[in-house]
Amino acid sequence: MDIFLTGGTGTIGQHVMARLQRAGHRVTALARSDRAEMILRDQGVDIVRGDLGAPDEWVADAVYCDTLVHAGASFDETMGPSEKKLVAALRQATAGREIPFNVVYTGGVWLYPDSGGKPLSETTPFRPLPSFAFMAETIRSLQAIQTLGVSVIHPALVCSQVAGPVSDMLRMAEEGLPYSTRANPDTVWPLVDAEDLADLYLRAVEEHRYRIMVVGCGVEGVKVGELADMVSQSSGLTLDLALEEPEAGANPLADWRAGYTLSQSFGHDRAKRLLGWRPRITRTDTLVGKLTPIAA
């Protein structure tokens, strides 16, 4: 299939892009800058220049493909207005279609409430942080467009060799610095390996399941303090935690880091049932062992 991808240089997008290519799909990626275009061209994908904030410039190219995988995000106050424009652009570009256009949309577990670390499910009502309220509205708006077939994936905290809580903790340990976080040691974080998550996206692309919503979570939940201890033990380095205070006067609509204060746990039964997804990494020690060097 021909897949249009946003966010191809991001943590999620780059792994999704590689997984789609390995499965034989042709990828066209959105590039905002010369640097992004160079990185994406090196991966052998076609390029469309454009900005997330101006979807009218590229949405025609997206709907010309079989599926739009939307993994792009700016994590600032422009996200909400940009997503509202995307909804309007997709509604207009797909008007009159008899066969719905497929969209795989990236949500997030921070749309769900703090559960004190107890298990949550996809059917739990949204209670998003102020900075993610726009995303809940975007999902509802996309699902209401009859000319779209929308699959929503809510990634847990994504972990790769260069991004996510595990690699960030390791980097701080290597620099001899504490890992600063808004969480406390007993806060529970759900985690997912980036390669496992990419496989979930591939399944959503290939299944053409309309109006589904799944959480992409491998490690159901681990306490932040325990995660830091595992990184320390695996690397043989000392790692301390430091409480990060919210920035004084920060705009809550742009304070996405507040998500780290949420204590949540998720399974992957629904993703398994609907898409046949079975994450390879479901244990914290396995994830940490993959992403950190083993102490000599």
Secondary structure, DSSP 8 states (H G I E B T S, - for coil): -EEEEE-TTSHHHHHHHHHHHHTT-EEEEEE-SHHHHHHHHHTT-EEEE--TT-GGGTHHHHHHSSEEEE-----STTHHHHHHHHHHHHHHHTTT-SS-EEEEEE--GGGS---TT-EE-TTS-----GGGHHHHHHHHHHHT-TTEEEEEEEE-EEE-SSSSHHHHHHHHHHTT--EEESS-TT-EEEEEEHHHHHHHHHHHHHH--TTEEEEE-SEEEEEHHHHHHHHHHHHT----EEE----TT--TTT-GGGGGG---EE--HHHHHHH----S--SHHHHHHHHS----
